[in-house]
Amino acid sequence: MGSVRSASWVLRSGLLKKKNYSYSYGSPLSVSSVSCRLPKQVRGFCASLSDRWVIKSPFNDVEIPEISYPKYIFDASAENGHKTAWINGQTGQSITHGEFQSLSKRLGSALTKLGMKQGDVLGIVSPNCPEFAITFFGVAAIGGINTTVNCTYTPVEIAKQLENSGASLVMTHPWMLKNIQEACKIYKGVKHIIVNGPAQEGTLSLQDLLEDDGAAFPEDVKINPKEDLVVLPYSSGTTGVPKGVMLTHYNLVANLQQITHPSLMSVKGVVQDTFLGVLPFFHIYGMVPCMGLSLMTGSLTVTLPMFEPKLFVEAIEKYKVTYLHTVPPLISFLTQSPMVKPDLLDNVHTMVCGAAPVGPVLISEFRKKFTDRIQFQEGYGLTEAAPVTHLTPVKRYLPGSTGPSIPNTYAKIVDLETGKNIGPDEGTGELCIRGPQIMKGYFCNEKATKETIDEEGWLHTGDIARMDQDENVYIVDRLKELIKVKGLQVAPAELEDLLREHPDVIDVAVIGIPDERSGEVPRAYVVLSQNSTKTEEEIAKYVEENVAPHKKLAGGVIFIDEIPKLATGKILRRKLKETALEEMKMAS
């Protein structure tokens, strides 16, 4: 075993001090000092005495190659061409890393023949399957942009994202085809619908396109990694309705380089690891730390179209999963379900949890069932950071913490009242991040971009955090109004806008309330018109019929006389939430 010492420059009381760390790792990594993709005036910030408590990652900076994301992945997996890359967990169909690269380029050629050009957008509306990844990289390899759409969305929700992103093609699964066709009646900019299956009227078959001879693949496409987009996922950010997050090739390459630092990564390498692709690839967590990481490390991913308890358990057992990505509800299932025996995870050496905080109590219960043999890591990030900014080091998990910032990443905690930076153990504030993984901005939304990324390049996360003396971060609350349902974002503003369209609704406020299975669920407080005879159930059903399942009002509808607001008209959600929590406490 070797060791590497790195320095974290911390500004304390106007004095620049150097703090040393020592971590063990199995193999050396080429490291160098790399400037973040930031305005010139703030580069080298931590060598300045102009600010206090700006915390640099304790890990050595990693080298970030300025190449396209597909080239990065294809080059990294070149020596693993003979190894199986993907297995469809439902059908058993498999392809190797070499076949994956070939199929991606064939699709790129076929899309080029269909008229797709560099900068054009293709929407992927599909459950997890090998073809999702083939499509993603086929599009990216010819300089196209993917916009990944939640496959549980209604036609109206799908149409909104396709229209906002300017998508001209869509790849989907036969399960979703009806919704896609309905969406395309609303948004008429889609030229081709590609179905992962046999061609149907008005559609093209993805399998037919994958038979392309590859002759039209544009080998000379010029991609500017720091400027050109590779994917446009949608996030509500700190507030408001979903917005397109502009992630460049460089953003995704940077994040994979960062999280594979030897102190943070435990993929075996010599023996091929097996991932379980159950977290949705349309979500940034499934897209980069799962799908991308598996490909670049030459691992195998077994895809599942959704979480179904029996299928989930059988896949772990049958394929001997070794590296498991989870969210808190999955950990709860593994811990509490009688279907899951302690020996189910005998082959798992590492389990990573993200998307939402996992409580120390749940981890304690998990470890009682499965012992401490499994290495547990908790991470923090957001779509706007491609997505990881913090991760607990290998063999150094601290319950309740997401660990320190990852390489090439700076962090600070800002007091909400004074706007000044807060030092370790000095209290809580908004977590702000700066690094090469930070998004380019929100698509066609300069106002929202400026509200989220300040002039010095700091991404304001909207999450309330504290930091200990070892620079480990603890997420304690959310400044932003988003509701996290099983790790998926629900924007209160989106549900409020929908409810305001109901003729009987005068005013409305939506909040998230705790839920044991989902983490949080939405609840609506509604002011009805004077003569309305609608019931709470009817209002809830109206919402359910118009949104994806995770957005339904599982927390209920409550009729009230007036929505509490500030004089400025801002809804006092915190007051509603405090009342809801008190009522839930009394009821229990």
C-alpha positions in Angstrom: 0.0 0.0 0.0 1.2 3.5 -0.7 0.2 6.9 0.7 -0.2 10.4 -0.6 0.0 13.6 1.3 -2.0 16.5 0.1 -2.6 20.0 1.4 -5.8 21.8 2.0 -5.4 25.6 2.1 -7.7 27.0 4.7 -8.1 30.7 5.4 -8.4 31.3 9.2 -8.7 34.7 10.8 -6.9 36.3 8.0 -4.0 33.9 8.1 -3.3 31.3 5.4 -2.6 27.9 7.0 -1.7 24.6 5.5 -3.4 21.4 6.7 -2.0 18.1 5.8 -3.7 14.8 5.2 -2.6 11.3 4.6 -4.6 8.7 2.8 -3.8 5.1 1.7 -4.3 3.8 -1.8 -3.4 0.8 -3.9 -1.9 2.4 -7.0 -0.4 5.8 -7.9 -2.4 8.4 -9.9 -1.0 11.1 -12.1 -1.9 14.4 -10.5 -1.4 18.0 -11.4 -2.7 21.3 -10.5 -5.7 22.1 -12.8 -7.5 25.4 -13.1 -11.3 25.3 -12.7 -13.5 26.4 -15.6 -14.0 29.8 -13.9 -13.6 33.5 -14.7 -9.9 34.4 -14.8 -10.1 36.8 -11.9 -11.0 34.1 -9.4 -8.5 31.4 -10.5 -6.0 30.6 -7.8 -8.4 32.0 -5.3 -7.1 30.0 -2.3 -3.7 31.6 -2.7 -5.3 34.9 -1.8 -6.0 36.4 1.6 -9.2 38.1 0.3 -11.7 35.7 1.9 -11.9 33.4 5.0 -12.9 29.8 5.3 -12.7 28.8 1.7 -11.9 25.1 1.9 -10.0 23.3 -0.8 -10.3 19.6 -1.1 -7.9 17.6 1.0 -7.1 15.4 -1.9 -4.5 16.1 -4.6 -5.9 17.7 -7.8 -6.4 15.3 -10.6 -5.6 15.8 -14.2 -8.6 16.4 -16.4 -8.1 15.7 -20.1 -9.7 18.1 -22.5 -11.3 15.5 -24.7 -14.9 14.7 -25.6 -16.9 12.5 -23.2 -17.3 9.6 -25.6 -13.6 9.6 -26.5 -12.8 9.6 -22.7 -15.1 6.6 -22.2 -14.0 4.7 -25.3 -10.3 5.2 -24.6 -10.7 4.1 -21.0 -12.5 0.9 -21.9 -10.4 0.0 -24.9 -8.4 -2.7 -23.1 -11.7 -4.2 -21.8 -13.2 -4.7 -25.3 -13.6 -8.5 -24.7 -15.3 -8.1 -21.3 -19.1 -8.0 -21.0 -20.3 -4.4 -20.5 -24.0 -4.7 -20.3 -26.6 -7.4 -19.4 -30.3 -6.7 -19.7 -31.6 -8.0 -16.4 -34.9 -8.9 -17.8 -33.9 -10.6 -21.1 -30.4 -11.7 -20.3 -29.1 -10.1 -23.5 -25.5 -9.0 -23.2 -22.9 -7.0 -25.1 -19.2 -6.5 -24.6 -17.4 -3.2 -24.2 -16.1 -3.5 -27.7 -19.5 -4.1 -29.1 -20.9 -1.2 -27.1 -18.4 1.2 -28.8 -19.2 -0.2 -32.2 -22.9 0.0 -31.8 -22.7 3.6 -30.5 -20.8 4.6 -33.6 -23.2 2.7 -35.9 -26.0 4.6 -34.3 -24.1 7.9 -34.7 -23.8 7.1 -38.4 -27.5 6.3 -38.8 -28.5 9.5 -37.0 -26.2 11.5 -39.3 -28.0 9.9 -42.3 -31.3 11.0 -40.7 -30.0 14.6 -40.7 -28.9 15.0 -37.1 -26.1 17.5 -36.9 -23.7 18.7 -34.2 -25.6 20.6 -31.6 -29.0 19.0 -32.4 -30.9 17.5 -29.4 -32.3 14.0 -29.0 -34.7 13.2 -26.1 -34.2 9.8 -24.4 -37.4 8.7 -22.8 -36.7 5.1 -21.7 -36.2 2.9 -18.7 -32.8 1.5 -18.0 -31.5 -0.9 -20.6 -28.3 -1.3 -22.6 -29.9 0.7 -25.5 -30.2 3.8 -23.3 -26.4 3.9 -23.0 -25.8 3.1 -26.7 -28.2 6.0 -27.7 -26.6 8.4 -25.2 -23.1 7.8 -26.5 -24.1 7.5 -30.1 -25.6 11.0 -29.9 -22.7 12.4 -28.0 -20.1 10.9 -30.3 -21.4 12.9 -33.3 -21.5 16.1 -31.2 -25.2 15.9 -30.5 -26.9 16.7 -27.2 -29.0 14.3 -25.1 -31.9 15.5 -23.0 -32.9 12.7 -20.6 -36.5 12.7 -19.7 -38.2 11.0 -16.7 -40.0 8.1 -18.3 -42.8 8.3 -15.8 -43.8 11.8 -17.1 -47.2 12.5 -18.6 -47.4 13.6 -22.2 -47.7 17.2 -21.2 -44.6 17.0 -19.0 -42.7 15.3 -21.8 -43.8 17.9 -24.3 -42.6 20.7 -22.1 -39.1 19.3 -21.8 -38.8 18.4 -25.5 -40.0 21.9 -26.5 -37.8 23.7 -24.0 -34.7 21.8 -25.1 -35.5 22.0 -28.8 -35.4 18.3 -29.3 -35.8 17.1 -32.9 -35.6 13.4 -32.3 -36.8 11.0 -29.5 -35.7 7.5 -28.6 -38.2 5.6 -26.5 -39.4 2.2 -25.3 -42.6 0.6 -26.6 -44.1 1.1 -23.1 -43.8 4.9 -23.5 -44.7 5.2 -27.2 -48.3 6.2 -26.6 -47.2 9.0 -24.3 -44.5 10.1 -26.7 -47.0 10.3 -29.6 -49.3 12.4 -27.4 -46.5 14.6 -26.5 -45.6 15.1 -30.1 -49.1 16.3 -30.9 -48.5 19.1 -28.3 -44.9 19.9 -29.4 -44.5 19.4 -33.1 -40.8 19.9 -33.4 -39.9 16.2 -33.3 -38.9 14.8 -36.8 -38.3 11.2 -35.9 -39.5 8.9 -33.1 -37.1 6.0 -32.6 -38.5 2.9 -30.8 -36.3 0.4 -28.9 -38.1 -2.5 -30.6 -39.9 -3.3 -33.9 -40.9 -0.3 -36.0 -44.5 0.9 -35.7 -46.5 3.2 -37.8 -44.8 6.6 -37.9 -41.7 5.4 -36.0 -38.2 4.0 -36.7 -36.8 0.9 -35.1 -33.6 1.4 -33.0 -32.5 -2.1 -33.9 -32.7 -1.3 -37.6 -30.6 1.8 -37.1 -28.0 -0.3 -35.2 -27.6 -2.4 -38.4 -26.1 0.7 -40.1 -22.7 0.2 -41.8 -21.2 3.1 -40.0 -20.0 4.8 -43.1 -21.5 8.2 -42.2 -20.0 8.4 -38.8 -18.3 11.8 -38.6 -14.8 11.0 -37.5 -13.7 14.6 -37.9 -16.4 16.2 -35.7 -14.8 19.0 -33.7 -16.0 19.1 -30.1 -14.9 21.9 -27.7 -15.0 20.0 -24.4 -15.4 23.1 -22.2 -18.1 24.7 -24.3 -20.1 22.0 -26.1 -22.9 20.3 -24.3 -23.2 16.6 -24.0 -26.4 16.4 -22.0 -29.3 18.6 -20.9 -31.0 17.0 -17.9 -33.7 19.1 -16.1 -33.6 20.3 -12.5 -35.6 22.7 -10.6 -32.4 24.2 -9.1 -33.0 26.0 -5.8 -36.5 27.0 -6.7 -39.1 27.3 -9.5 -40.0 25.0 -12.4 -37.6 22.5 -14.0 -34.8 24.1 -16.1 -32.3 22.6 -18.5 -28.9 22.1 -16.9 -26.1 22.7 -19.5 -23.4 20.1 -18.8 -20.4 20.0 -21.1 -18.2 17.1 -22.1 -15.5 18.6 -19.7 -18.0 18.6 -16.8 -18.6 14.9 -17.0 -15.0 13.9 -17.7 -14.0 16.0 -14.7 -16.4 14.4 -12.4 -15.4 10.9 -13.3 -11.7 11.8 -12.9 -12.5 13.3 -9.5 -14.5 10.4 -8.0 -12.0 7.9 -9.2 -9.2 9.4 -7.1 -7.6 6.4 -5.3 -8.7 7.7 -1.8 -12.3 7.7 -3.0 -12.6 4.7 -5.4 -12.6 1.0 -4.6 -13.4 -0.6 -7.9 -11.1 -3.6 -8.0 -9.9 -3.3 -11.6 -8.1 -6.7 -11.8 -11.3 -8.6 -11.1 -14.2 -7.1 -13.1 -16.8 -5.5 -10.9 -20.5 -5.9 -11.4 -22.8 -2.9 -11.0 -26.6 -3.0 -10.7 -28.2 -0.4 -13.0 -31.5 0.1 -11.1 -31.1 3.9 -10.4 -32.7 5.6 -13.4 -30.1 6.7 -16.0 -32.2 9.8 -16.8 -31.3 11.0 -13.4 -27.8 12.5 -13.0 -26.8 10.0 -10.3 -27.7 7.0 -12.5 -26.1 8.8 -15.5 -22.6 9.6 -14.3 -21.6 7.8 -11.1 -23.4 4.6 -12.2 -23.5 4.4 -16.1 -20.4 6.4 -16.8 -18.3 5.0 -14.0 -19.1 1.4 -14.9 -18.0 2.0 -18.5 -14.8 3.8 -17.8 -13.7 1.2 -15.2 -14.4 -1.7 -17.6 -17.1 -3.0 -15.2 -20.3 -4.9 -16.0 -23.7 -3.3 -15.4 -26.9 -5.4 -15.1 -29.8 -3.1 -16.0 -33.3 -3.2 -14.4 -36.1 -1.1 -15.9 -37.4 -0.2 -12.5 -37.2 -1.1 -8.8 -39.3 -4.2 -8.3 -38.4 -6.0 -5.1 -38.4 -9.6 -6.4 -36.4 -8.7 -9.6 -34.0 -6.5 -7.6 -33.2 -9.3 -5.1 -32.9 -12.0 -7.8 -30.5 -9.8 -9.9 -28.2 -9.2 -6.9 -28.1 -12.9 -6.2 -27.9 -14.2 -9.8 -25.2 -11.8 -11.1 -23.2 -11.6 -7.8 -23.3 -7.8 -7.7 -20.1 -6.3 -6.2 -20.6 -2.6 -6.3 -24.0 -1.3 -5.3 -25.3 2.3 -5.8 -28.3 3.1 -3.6 -30.6 5.8 -2.3 -32.1 5.9 1.2 -35.3 4.0 0.3 -33.2 1.1 -1.2 -31.1 0.9 2.0 -34.4 0.8 4.0 -35.7 -2.0 1.8 -32.4 -4.0 2.2 -32.5 -3.5 6.0 -36.2 -4.2 6.7 -37.5 -6.5 4.0 -37.9 -10.2 5.0 -37.1 -11.0 1.4 -33.5 -9.9 2.0 -31.3 -12.3 3.9 -27.9 -11.2 5.3 -26.1 -13.4 2.8 -27.7 -11.6 -0.2 -24.9 -9.0 -0.2 -22.0 -11.5 0.4 -20.3 -10.4 -2.9 -20.9 -6.7 -2.4 -17.6 -4.9 -1.3 -18.8 -1.3 -1.6 -22.2 0.4 -1.3 -22.6 4.1 -2.2 -25.6 6.2 -1.2 -26.6 9.5 -2.7 -29.6 11.6 -3.9 -30.8 12.3 -0.3 -29.3 12.2 3.2 -29.3 8.8 4.9 -29.7 8.9 8.7 -27.2 7.4 11.1 -29.9 5.2 12.6 -30.7 3.5 9.3 -27.0 2.9 8.6 -26.6 1.4 12.1 -29.5 -0.9 11.5 -28.1 -1.9 8.1 -24.7 -2.7 9.6 -26.3 -4.8 12.3 -27.9 -6.9 9.6 -25.0 -7.1 7.2 -22.0 -6.4 9.6 -19.3 -3.8 8.9 -17.8 -5.9 6.1 -19.3 -3.8 3.3 -17.6 -0.5 2.8 -20.2 2.2 2.9 -19.7 5.6 1.3 -22.1 8.6 1.2 -21.9 11.3 -1.3 -23.4 14.7 -2.0 -24.1 16.5 -5.2 -26.6 18.0 -7.5 -27.5 17.9 -11.2 -25.8 21.3 -11.5 -22.5 19.8 -10.4 -22.5 16.8 -12.8 -23.2 15.6 -10.0 -20.7 14.8 -7.2 -19.0 17.5 -5.0 -18.5 15.6 -1.7 -17.8 11.9 -1.0 -16.6 10.0 2.1 -13.2 8.5 1.6 -12.6 4.8 1.3 -12.7 3.1 4.7 -13.3 6.4 6.5 -17.1 6.7 6.6 -18.5 9.0 9.2 -22.2 8.5 9.9 -24.3 11.5 9.0 -21.6 13.1 6.9 -21.1 13.3 3.1 -17.3 13.7 3.7 -15.0 16.4 2.4 -15.0 18.0 -1.0 -13.6 15.9 -3.9 -10.4 16.8 -5.8 -10.2 20.1 -7.7 -13.2 21.3 -5.7 -13.6 24.3 -3.3 -16.4 24.7 -0.7 -17.6 27.3 1.7 -20.5 27.7 4.0 -22.2 31.1 4.0 -24.2 32.6 6.9 -27.7 33.2 5.7 -28.0 36.5 7.7 -24.6 38.1 7.3 -23.4 36.6 4.0 -20.1 35.9 5.6 -18.3 32.6 5.5 -18.6 30.2 8.4 -15.7 28.1 9.7 -15.7 24.5 11.0 -18.0 24.0 14.0 -19.2 27.7 13.8 -22.8 26.9 12.8 -24.8 26.3 9.7 -25.2 28.1 6.4 -25.7 27.6 2.7 -23.2 25.3 1.0 -21.5 26.8 -2.0 -19.3 24.9 -4.4 -16.7 25.8 -7.1 -14.9 23.3 -9.4 -14.6 22.0 -13.0 -17.7 19.9 -12.7 -20.0 22.9 -12.2 -22.6 23.4 -15.0 -22.2 26.0 -17.8 -25.6 27.4 -16.7 -29.3 26.9 -17.2 -30.4 26.6 -20.8 -31.9 29.8 -22.2 -32.4 31.1 -18.7 -29.8 33.7 -17.8 -31.7 35.0 -14.9 -31.8 31.7 -13.1 -28.2 31.1 -13.9 -27.1 34.4 -12.3 -29.3 33.5 -9.3 -27.5 30.2 -8.9 -23.9 30.9 -9.9 -22.4 34.2 -8.7 -19.9 36.5 -10.3 -17.0 34.6 -8.7 -18.1 31.3 -10.1 -19.6 29.9 -6.8 -22.6 27.5 -7.2 -25.1 28.2 -4.5 -26.6 24.8 -3.7 -29.6 25.9 -1.7 -28.7 23.3 0.9 -28.0 24.1 4.5 -24.8 22.5 5.9 -22.2 22.6 8.6 -18.6 21.5 8.6 -16.5 19.8 11.3 -12.8 20.4 12.0 -11.8 17.7 9.6 -13.7 19.5 6.8 -16.4 16.8 6.6 -19.7 18.3 5.5 -23.1 17.5 7.0 -26.3 18.4 5.2 -28.8 19.5 7.8 -31.6 21.2 5.8 -32.7 22.7 2.5 -32.9 26.3 1.8 -34.4 25.5 -1.5 -38.0 24.5 -1.7 -37.6 21.2 -3.6 -39.2 18.1 -2.4 -37.2 14.9 -2.7 -39.4 11.8 -3.4 -37.2 8.7 -3.5 -34.3 10.9 -4.6 -36.4 12.5 -7.4 -37.1 16.2 -7.5 -40.5 17.7 -7.1 -40.8 21.4 -7.5 -43.6 22.9 -5.4 -44.0 25.7 -7.9 -44.8 23.2 -10.7 -47.6 21.6 -8.6 -48.9 25.0 -7.5 -49.1 26.2 -11.1 -51.1 23.0 -12.0 -53.5 23.4 -9.1 -54.1 27.1 -9.9 -55.4 26.0 -13.3 -58.2 24.2 -11.5 -61.3 26.5 -11.7 -62.2 25.9 -8.0 -58.7 26.7 -6.6 -58.1 30.3 -5.5 -54.7 29.9 -3.9 -52.4 27.1 -3.0 -49.1 26.2 -1.3 -47.2 22.9 -1.7 -44.7 21.5 0.8 -42.9 18.3 1.4 -43.6 16.2 4.5 -41.5 13.3 5.9 -42.4 9.8 4.7 -40.8 6.6 5.8 -40.8 4.9 2.4 -40.2 7.9 0.1 -38.2 10.3 2.3 -40.6 13.0 1.5 -44.0 13.4 -0.2 -45.9 16.5 -1.5 -48.8 17.9 0.5 -51.0 20.7 -0.8 -52.7 23.5 1.2 -55.6 24.8 -0.9 -57.9 27.7 -0.7 -61.1 27.0 -2.6 -63.6 29.4 -4.2 -66.5 30.3 -2.0 -69.1 28.1 -3.7 -66.9 25.1 -4.4 -68.1 21.6 -3.5 -64.9 19.8 -4.3 -63.4 17.4 -1.8 -59.8 16.9 -0.8 -59.8 13.6 -2.6 -61.1 15.2 -5.9 -58.3 17.8 -5.8 -55.7 15.1 -5.2 -57.1 13.0 -8.1 -56.9 16.0 -10.4 -53.2 16.3 -9.7 -52.6 12.6 -10.0 -54.1 12.5 -13.4 -51.8 15.2 -14.7 -48.4 14.4 -13.2 -45.8 11.6 -13.0 -46.4 9.2 -10.0 -43.7 10.6 -7.8 -45.4 14.0 -8.0 -48.8 13.0 -6.8 -50.0 14.5 -3.5 -49.3 11.5 -1.4 -49.1 13.8 1.6 -52.7 14.7 1.1 -54.7 17.9 0.4 -55.7 20.2 3.2 -58.3 23.0 2.8 -57.4 26.3 4.6 -58.9 29.8 4.6 -55.6 31.6 3.7 -52.1 30.8 2.6 -49.6 32.3 5.0 -47.4 34.8 3.2 -44.9 37.6 3.7 -45.9 41.2 2.8 -44.0 40.6 -0.5 -46.3 37.7 -1.3 -43.7 35.0 -0.7 -45.3 31.8 0.7 -44.2 31.0 4.3 -43.6 27.3 3.5 -41.5 26.8 6.6 -44.5 27.9 8.8 -46.7 25.3 7.0 -44.1 22.7 7.4 -43.7 23.4 11.1 -47.4 23.1 11.6 -47.5 19.8 9.6 -44.6 18.3 11.6 -46.3 19.3 14.9 -49.5 17.6 13.8 -47.7 14.5 12.7 -45.9 14.4 16.0 -49.2 14.7 18.0 -50.8 12.0 15.8 -48.0 9.5 16.6 
